[in-house]
Amino acid sequence: MKTIALLFISLFMAKGCSKEAQNDLATAEIVYTANTRGFYQKITIQNHEVFVNKTRGDESKGDATKISDADWNALVELFKLVKLDSLATFKDPTQKRFYDGAAIANLKVTYKEKEYQTLDFDHGVPPVEIEKIVNKIVLLGNPK
């Protein structure tokens, strides 16, 4: 009987954790920014919406687009893998931005009233630890 109760509680908790992670992403704000002399892009992910701003100096979030359920669920899964406390320690794989070979990019996550931010990296070549989520954010910000 204890085994059945333990199994039931384990399943209930596992189900609750996955819903909690989705709610956590819904309360988070993710901002990806890439810029250089002739290029500016700010992509904000917040509560099932993606905002794209391509005007430097404009403080608004930009144009809003609803994120599909499939894309939102993919973001939830990728967000679970991000170690927010380590975000500032991730190393950039390339340094093309030092000689204008790539735009300067960074990722900022505001979660539970605390900000986490990466060091600058090359647009298109994020640190390996956040590569999948950054590529998904950029894809959502540049639909074709």
C-alpha positions as CSV (number, residue, x, y, z in Angstrom):
1,M,0.0,0.0,0.0
2,K,2.9,2.4,0.8
3,T,4.4,1.6,-2.6
4,I,1.2,2.5,-4.4
5,A,0.9,5.7,-2.4
6,L,4.5,6.6,-3.1
7,L,4.1,5.9,-6.8
8,F,0.9,8.0,-6.9
9,I,2.6,10.9,-5.2
10,S,5.7,10.7,-7.4
11,L,3.5,10.8,-10.6
12,F,1.5,13.7,-9.2
13,M,4.6,15.7,-8.3
14,A,6.2,15.0,-11.7
15,K,3.1,16.3,-13.4
16,G,3.0,19.3,-11.2
17,C,6.7,20.1,-11.9
18,S,6.2,20.2,-15.7
19,K,3.2,22.6,-15.3
20,E,5.2,24.7,-12.9
21,A,8.1,25.0,-15.4
22,Q,5.6,26.2,-18.0
23,N,4.2,28.7,-15.5
24,D,7.7,29.8,-14.7
25,L,8.4,30.6,-18.3
26,A,5.1,32.4,-18.5
27,T,6.3,34.7,-15.7
28,A,9.8,35.2,-17.1
29,E,10.9,37.7,-19.6
30,I,13.6,36.8,-22.0
31,V,15.3,39.5,-24.1
32,Y,17.8,38.8,-26.8
33,T,19.6,41.8,-28.3
34,A,22.0,41.9,-31.2
35,N,23.5,45.1,-32.6
36,T,26.3,46.6,-34.6
37,R,26.8,49.9,-36.4
38,G,24.2,49.2,-39.0
39,F,22.1,46.6,-37.4
40,Y,19.8,46.4,-34.3
41,Q,17.4,43.7,-33.2
42,K,15.8,43.2,-29.9
43,I,13.6,40.1,-29.4
44,T,11.5,39.8,-26.3
45,I,9.7,36.7,-25.2
46,Q,7.0,37.1,-22.6
47,N,3.9,35.2,-21.8
48,H,3.2,33.4,-25.1
49,E,4.2,36.4,-27.2
50,V,7.3,37.5,-29.1
51,F,8.0,41.2,-29.6
52,V,10.5,42.3,-32.2
53,N,12.0,45.8,-32.2
54,K,14.5,46.8,-34.9
55,T,14.7,50.5,-34.1
56,R,17.7,51.5,-32.0
57,G,16.7,53.9,-29.2
58,D,13.0,52.9,-29.2
59,E,12.2,51.8,-25.7
60,S,9.0,50.0,-26.6
61,K,9.0,46.2,-27.0
62,G,8.1,46.4,-30.7
63,D,5.6,44.5,-32.7
64,A,3.9,41.6,-31.0
65,T,3.2,38.1,-32.4
66,K,1.5,35.2,-30.6
67,I,3.7,32.1,-30.1
68,S,2.1,28.9,-31.3
69,D,1.5,26.2,-28.7
70,A,4.2,23.9,-30.3
71,D,6.8,26.7,-30.2
72,W,5.8,27.7,-26.7
73,N,6.2,24.1,-25.5
74,A,9.6,23.8,-27.2
75,L,10.7,27.0,-25.4
76,V,9.5,25.6,-22.1
77,E,11.6,22.6,-22.6
78,L,14.7,24.6,-23.5
79,F,14.1,27.1,-20.6
80,K,14.2,24.1,-18.2
81,L,17.8,23.4,-19.4
82,V,19.1,26.9,-18.8
83,K,21.1,27.3,-15.6
84,L,20.3,30.9,-14.8
85,D,22.9,31.3,-12.1
86,S,25.6,30.3,-14.5
87,L,24.4,32.5,-17.4
88,A,27.1,35.1,-16.8
89,T,29.9,32.5,-16.9
90,F,29.2,31.0,-20.3
91,K,32.2,31.5,-22.7
92,D,31.7,32.8,-26.2
93,P,32.9,30.4,-28.9
94,T,34.1,33.1,-31.3
95,Q,35.1,36.7,-31.2
96,K,34.2,38.1,-34.6
97,R,32.4,41.0,-33.0
98,F,35.8,42.5,-32.0
99,Y,36.6,43.4,-35.7
100,D,33.0,44.0,-36.9
101,G,32.7,40.4,-38.2
102,A,29.5,39.8,-36.3
103,A,26.9,41.8,-34.4
104,I,27.3,41.9,-30.6
105,A,24.6,39.8,-28.9
106,N,23.5,39.0,-25.4
107,L,20.7,37.3,-23.6
108,K,18.9,38.7,-20.5
109,V,16.4,36.7,-18.4
110,T,14.3,38.4,-15.8
111,Y,12.8,35.7,-13.6
112,K,11.3,36.0,-10.1
113,E,12.3,39.7,-9.9
114,K,16.0,38.9,-10.5
115,E,18.0,39.6,-13.7
116,Y,20.4,37.1,-15.2
117,Q,22.5,38.2,-18.2
118,T,25.2,36.6,-20.4
119,L,28.5,38.2,-21.4
120,D,28.5,39.5,-24.9
121,F,28.9,37.0,-27.7
122,D,28.7,36.9,-31.5
123,H,25.2,37.1,-33.1
124,G,24.6,33.7,-34.7
125,V,27.2,31.9,-32.5
126,P,25.9,31.8,-28.9
127,P,27.6,29.9,-26.1
128,V,27.1,26.1,-26.4
129,E,25.1,26.0,-23.1
130,I,22.4,28.3,-24.4
131,E,22.7,27.7,-28.2
132,K,19.4,25.9,-28.6
133,I,17.3,28.4,-26.8
134,V,19.0,31.4,-28.4
135,N,18.5,29.8,-31.9
136,K,14.8,29.2,-31.1
137,I,14.4,32.8,-29.9
138,V,16.1,34.2,-33.1
139,L,13.9,31.9,-35.2
140,L,10.7,33.2,-33.5
141,G,11.9,36.8,-34.0
142,N,12.6,36.3,-37.7
143,P,9.7,34.2,-39.1
144,K,9.9,33.4,-42.8
